[in-house]
Amino acid sequence: MIIVMTPDHTSEDLQRVVRRLEDMGLRAHISHGEHRTIVGAIGDERILREVPLESMAGVEKVVPILTPYKLVSREFKKEDTIININGHTIGGSELQIIAGPCAVENRETVEEVASSLKRLGINFLRGGAFKPRTSPYSFQGLGKRALEIMARIREETGMLIVTELMDPRDAVMVAKYADIIQIGTRNMQNFRLLTEVGNIEKPVLLKRGMCATVKEWLMSAEYIVSQGNEKVILCERGIRTFETETRNTLDLSVVPLLKRLTHLPVIVDPSHAVGRADLVAPMAKAAVAAGADGLLIEVHPRPEEAWSDGPQSLTPKAFEQLVDDLRTIAEAVGKKL
């Protein structure tokens, strides 16, 4: 349920509403919009039915939110959420590309990739330190050593770091190094992990589970936001279907759908969706045309030698051509790359 304050409400009016909610055992979530201040009542809404909040000074109306995801819904916040990270925005008029190798293999490889990306104006460098693999015998990542490599490259290039967190026990360490914390598809419903990042003051890139519905995905985002961290970026990365020609099935219809359902920014990962380098570029272009706020793309200087996900990685040369094409598409849909 949300309490809409009048345009001329005072700070004392707002505090009285917050105290009233807290006295009832509810949590208050305040959102200052362009035209209205909204107070979200978090908790058992049955309590609110017997309390005439509309009669309180400064309250315009009380509106029930029908969706199970409250704070991330478009009902709660009409304006798009724009996340500013060191002067670079995700969710606004800029199209951001997060690119880099699937896994941090060594410093030399990541430096080579970062150098090529920096020349193209890419601001975000991705690289896995901890890799969730289907086989226990596959490369699992370099761990803290990889984080240290990424941090040194950030110092050299100024690029911001995106890396995955898998274990709540590593949350403090990963948050120390990462500018954006990624929650991978296998952990989308790891609610202990979601609660942990909800209490960290770092943006969270939440990937869709490979078999998750949109409702389940948004409920996972709700876990994070309900803890106080409103900086959530949704990432579509393909869902599992009966099709075997591609790694997953990229659900691009979800981009305009999410724009209706939620105020959170939406990006697309075509690399993991298709699993084939030859299909990454066309699906990346389609994602931008569909209204995505950004892309997550795997780039490796020698994909045939990559320790992880080589078949879906673009070479720096192929990535440069894609960026040139994306600039035109971005401009056509009102974004700037």
C-alpha positions in Angstrom: 0.0 0.0 0.0 1.2 3.5 -0.8 0.4 6.8 0.9 0.4 9.7 -1.5 1.3 13.0 0.1 -0.2 16.3 -1.0 2.1 18.7 -3.0 2.1 21.2 -0.1 2.8 18.7 2.8 5.3 19.7 5.4 8.2 17.6 6.7 6.3 17.3 10.0 3.3 15.8 8.1 5.6 13.3 6.5 7.3 12.3 9.8 3.9 11.9 11.5 2.9 9.4 8.8 6.1 7.5 9.1 5.8 7.3 12.9 2.2 6.1 12.6 3.3 3.3 10.3 6.2 2.3 12.5 3.9 2.3 15.6 1.8 -0.3 13.8 4.8 -2.5 13.2 5.2 -1.5 9.5 8.3 -0.1 7.7 8.0 3.1 5.8 9.8 3.5 2.4 9.9 7.2 1.2 10.2 8.0 -2.4 10.5 11.7 -3.5 9.2 11.9 -7.1 9.2 14.9 -9.4 5.6 15.9 -8.5 4.7 13.8 -5.4 6.2 12.2 -2.3 5.1 8.6 -1.8 5.4 6.6 1.3 5.3 2.8 0.9 4.0 0.8 3.8 5.9 -2.4 4.0 4.5 -5.3 6.1 1.1 -6.8 6.8 -1.4 -4.6 4.9 -4.3 -6.0 6.8 -3.3 -3.7 9.6 -3.8 -0.7 7.4 -7.4 -1.5 6.5 -8.6 -0.4 9.9 -6.5 2.8 10.1 -7.9 6.0 8.5 -4.6 7.4 7.2 -6.5 9.6 4.7 -7.5 11.8 7.6 -3.9 12.7 8.5 -2.6 16.1 7.6 -0.6 16.1 4.4 -2.1 12.9 3.1 -3.8 13.1 -0.3 -4.8 9.5 -0.7 -4.0 5.9 0.2 -3.7 3.5 -2.8 -3.4 -0.3 -2.5 -0.7 -1.9 -4.8 -2.2 -4.9 -6.4 1.1 -6.5 -7.5 3.0 -8.7 -5.0 6.1 -6.7 -5.8 5.5 -3.3 -4.2 8.6 -1.1 -4.1 9.8 -2.0 -7.6 6.5 -1.6 -9.3 5.5 1.2 -11.6 2.5 1.8 -9.3 4.9 2.8 -6.5 7.2 5.0 -8.6 6.1 6.5 -11.9 9.5 8.0 -12.8 12.3 5.8 -14.1 15.0 5.0 -11.7 18.4 6.3 -12.9 21.4 4.9 -11.2 24.5 7.2 -11.2 27.8 5.4 -10.7 30.7 7.8 -10.6 29.1 10.1 -13.2 27.9 7.3 -15.5 24.2 6.7 -15.5 22.2 3.5 -16.1 18.5 3.9 -16.8 18.5 7.4 -18.4 19.2 8.7 -21.8 22.7 7.1 -22.0 23.1 3.5 -23.4 25.7 1.8 -21.3 27.7 -1.3 -22.4 29.3 -3.5 -19.8 32.0 -5.6 -21.6 34.9 -7.9 -20.9 35.9 -11.5 -20.5 33.7 -14.1 -18.9 36.4 -14.9 -16.3 39.5 -13.1 -15.1 42.3 -15.5 -16.4 45.3 -13.3 -15.8 46.2 -9.6 -15.6 47.7 -9.4 -19.2 44.5 -10.6 -20.9 42.2 -8.3 -18.9 44.5 -5.4 -19.5 44.4 -6.1 -23.2 40.6 -6.2 -23.3 40.3 -3.1 -21.1 42.6 -1.1 -23.3 40.5 -1.9 -26.4 37.3 -1.1 -24.6 38.6 2.2 -23.2 39.5 3.4 -26.7 35.8 2.9 -27.7 34.5 4.9 -24.7 33.2 1.9 -22.8 33.0 2.8 -19.1 32.2 -0.6 -17.4 34.5 -3.6 -17.4 33.1 -7.1 -16.5 35.1 -10.0 -15.3 34.3 -13.1 -13.2 36.3 -13.7 -10.1 34.0 -16.5 -8.9 32.5 -18.7 -11.6 29.4 -20.8 -11.0 30.0 -23.8 -13.3 27.8 -26.9 -14.0 30.8 -29.2 -13.6 32.8 -29.2 -10.4 35.9 -29.8 -12.5 35.6 -26.7 -14.6 37.5 -23.5 -13.9 35.9 -21.9 -10.9 37.7 -18.5 -11.0 40.7 -16.9 -9.4 38.8 -15.5 -6.4 40.4 -12.6 -4.5 43.3 -12.5 -6.9 41.0 -11.7 -9.8 39.4 -8.9 -7.8 42.8 -7.4 -7.1 43.6 -7.6 -10.8 40.4 -5.8 -11.7 41.0 -3.2 -9.0 44.5 -2.4 -10.4 43.1 -2.1 -13.9 40.4 0.3 -12.7 43.2 2.5 -11.2 45.0 2.5 -14.6 42.0 3.0 -16.9 39.2 4.6 -14.7 36.8 1.9 -15.9 34.2 0.7 -13.4 34.2 -2.9 -12.3 31.3 -5.4 -12.6 31.7 -8.8 -11.0 29.6 -11.6 -9.6 28.9 -12.4 -6.0 28.0 -16.1 -5.3 28.3 -16.5 -1.5 27.1 -14.2 1.2 30.3 -14.9 3.1 32.2 -13.1 0.3 29.9 -10.1 0.2 32.1 -7.7 2.2 35.2 -8.7 0.1 33.4 -8.3 -3.3 31.8 -5.0 -2.3 35.3 -3.7 -1.4 36.4 -4.1 -5.0 33.3 -4.0 -7.2 31.4 -0.9 -8.5 28.4 -3.1 -9.5 27.7 -6.5 -7.8 26.2 -9.0 -10.2 23.8 -11.7 -9.0 23.9 -14.5 -11.5 21.0 -16.6 -12.9 21.6 -19.5 -10.6 21.4 -17.2 -7.5 18.3 -15.2 -8.6 16.3 -16.9 -5.9 19.1 -17.2 -3.3 17.1 -15.1 -0.8 19.9 -15.0 1.8 22.2 -13.6 -0.8 19.6 -11.1 -2.0 19.1 -9.9 1.5 22.8 -9.5 1.9 23.3 -7.2 -1.1 20.1 -5.3 -0.1 22.2 -4.1 2.9 25.2 -3.0 0.8 25.5 0.5 -0.7 26.5 -0.8 -4.2 24.3 -1.1 -7.3 23.2 -4.7 -7.9 22.9 -6.3 -11.4 20.2 -9.0 -11.0 20.1 -11.5 -13.8 16.9 -13.4 -14.6 16.9 -17.0 -13.6 17.0 -19.4 -16.5 13.5 -20.8 -15.7 12.1 -17.7 -13.9 8.9 -15.9 -14.7 8.8 -12.1 -14.8 6.9 -12.1 -11.5 9.5 -14.3 -9.8 12.3 -12.1 -11.1 10.6 -8.9 -9.8 10.0 -10.5 -6.5 13.7 -11.2 -6.2 14.4 -7.5 -7.0 11.8 -6.7 -4.2 14.0 -8.6 -1.7 16.9 -6.3 -2.4 14.9 -3.1 -2.5 13.0 -3.9 0.6 16.3 -4.0 2.6 17.0 -0.4 1.5 19.1 -0.8 -1.6 17.2 0.8 -4.4 20.0 0.6 -7.0 18.9 -2.6 -8.8 19.5 -3.2 -12.5 17.5 -6.0 -14.2 19.4 -8.1 -16.7 17.6 -10.4 -19.2 20.0 -13.2 -20.2 17.8 -15.7 -21.9 15.5 -18.4 -20.5 15.6 -22.2 -21.0 13.2 -23.6 -23.5 13.1 -26.7 -25.7 15.3 -25.1 -28.3 18.9 -26.5 -28.6 20.3 -24.4 -31.5 21.1 -21.6 -29.1 22.3 -21.7 -25.5 19.1 -20.1 -24.2 16.1 -18.3 -25.7 16.5 -14.5 -25.5 13.2 -13.0 -24.4 13.3 -9.5 -25.8 9.6 -9.0 -25.3 10.4 -8.7 -21.6 12.2 -5.4 -22.2 9.1 -3.3 -23.1 7.1 -5.4 -20.7 9.3 -4.5 -17.7 9.2 -0.9 -18.7 5.5 -1.0 -18.0 5.7 -3.0 -14.8 8.7 -1.5 -13.1 10.7 1.7 -12.7 14.0 -0.2 -12.6 16.6 0.0 -15.5 16.7 -3.0 -17.8 19.8 -4.3 -19.7 20.3 -7.4 -21.9 23.0 -10.0 -22.0 22.9 -11.4 -25.6 26.2 -13.4 -25.0 24.8 -15.8 -22.5 21.4 -15.9 -24.2 22.6 -17.2 -27.6 25.9 -18.8 -26.7 27.2 -18.1 -30.2 29.4 -15.2 -31.2 27.8 -14.9 -34.7 24.4 -14.2 -33.1 25.5 -11.7 -30.4 25.6 -8.6 -32.6 22.1 -9.0 -34.2 20.5 -9.7 -30.8 22.4 -6.8 -29.2 21.0 -4.5 -31.9 17.5 -5.9 -31.4 17.8 -5.3 -27.6 18.7 -1.7 -28.0 15.8 -1.2 -30.5 13.5 -2.8 -28.0 14.4 -0.2 -25.4 17.1 -1.7 -23.3 19.1 0.7 -21.1 22.3 -1.2 -21.7 24.1 -4.4 -22.7 26.3 -7.0 -21.1 28.7 -8.4 -23.7 31.6 -10.8 -23.4 34.8 -9.8 -25.2 38.0 -11.7 -25.3 41.2 -11.1 -27.5 41.5 -14.8 -28.3 38.1 -16.5 -27.8 39.6 -19.9 -28.9 41.9 -19.7 -25.9 39.4 -18.5 -23.3 39.1 -20.4 -20.1 35.3 -19.8 -20.0 32.6 -19.1 -22.6 34.9 -18.7 -25.6 32.3 -19.6 -28.2 30.1 -16.7 -27.3 32.9 -14.1 -26.9 33.5 -11.3 -29.5 37.0 -10.3 -30.5 37.8 -6.7 -29.9 37.6 -6.0 -33.6 34.1 -7.5 -33.9 33.1 -5.6 -30.8 34.3 -2.3 -32.3 32.1 -2.9 -35.3 29.1 -3.7 -33.1 29.6 -0.5 -31.1 29.7 1.6 -34.3 26.4 0.0 -35.4 24.8 0.5 -32.0 25.5 4.2 -32.0 23.1 4.6 -34.9 20.4 2.4 -33.4 20.7 4.1 -30.0 20.2 7.6 -31.5 17.1 6.3 -33.3 15.5 5.3 -30.0 16.5 8.5 -28.2 19.6 7.2 -26.4 23.3 8.2 -26.6 26.2 5.8 -26.7 
